Amino acid sequence: MELSLPQHFDPQRVPEVWRVDYEARAVQAAGWAARHAVAPAGDDQVRVCLFAVDCQNTFCTPGFELFVPGAPEDSTRLCEFVYRNLGRLTEIVATLDTHRARQIFHAAFLVGPDGRHPPPYTVVSVADVEQGAWRAADPALQSHLERYVGTLAAGGKYELIVWPYHAMLGSAGHALVSAVEEAFFFHGLARKRQTRFEVKGDDPLTEHYSALGSEVGGKPNVALVEHLRSFDAVLVAGQAKSHCVAWTVEDLLRLAPDVAPRLYLLEDCTSPVVVPGAVDFTPQADAAFARFADAGVHLVRSTEPMGRWAGMMQS
């Protein structure tokens, strides 16, 4: 049964940054659970995980560094989904894209022949590196840069892109969207289950779109894969549809193909990277979701009751 939205939730404030009143929400969560007979998550017969990818200000809040158009509306629907389905969501796993200044996809890592750093959204191809259009600012890392762009090309990955400085560790942009943080906090106390946070992206020498592994090198996050595998259903939302969401789902299907029939992508809670006049990854995002559907993954909308989703087990 879906619940009503609690009075503290104000959809008009979702695009804003503010301090969550934890003490008030803790009292309200306990009262809400008692009033609506919301049982502890440990009692769930059907275990459902909400896998929220990078629901951070840096991507979701207007005016921040790598704002994804459509993200505030996605965040609003995600909050409403959490509150309406409070009694069905066993656990929330939230990833946090986490960066520092000198990483391979930030301008400080690269310089051109004139010694200047590239502007945001510059695409760095194999040819660019071979011809000297862009090189590593630190000469000791030049051979790594050459291997890196070559490995991306050989693996059919996106070419290296210089992103604006974003998701900087300790910054306001790194934090969850305030309304999303509030919803996750409320859920955790009402269901007596901690939100599980997964940090990704702090390796300076590779991009890290997927929550389950880096673009080049490194080892997959097997512990997280197995944790997701333990649920009867995994619901995926977050930003951006074209990058971190798509690559995370791609990796999950590769590492745990058996999850496909119980994997649900909330199509109305994710949007692709679009920067007018610079980049538009809408076609790539749509193509990825079509591949996932062909693999048996369910494409659903958060506004449709979970009980109507194909294959969703009833508690």
Secondary structure, DSSP 8 states (H G I E B T S, - for coil): ------TT--GGGTTS-----HHHHHHHHHHHHHHTT---GGG-SS-EEEEEE--BHHHHSTTSTT--TTHHHHHHHHHHHHHHTTTT--EEEEEEE-B-SS-TTSGGGEE-TTS----TT-EE-HHHHHTTSSEESSGGGHHHHHHHHHHHHHTT---EE---S-SBTTSTTTSB-HHHHHHHHHHHHHHT---EEEEE---TTS---STT--SSSS---HHHHHHHHTSSEEEEEES-TTTHHHHHHHHHHHH-GGGGGGEEEEGGG----EETTTEE-HHHHHHHHHHHHHTT-EEE-TTS-GGGSTT----
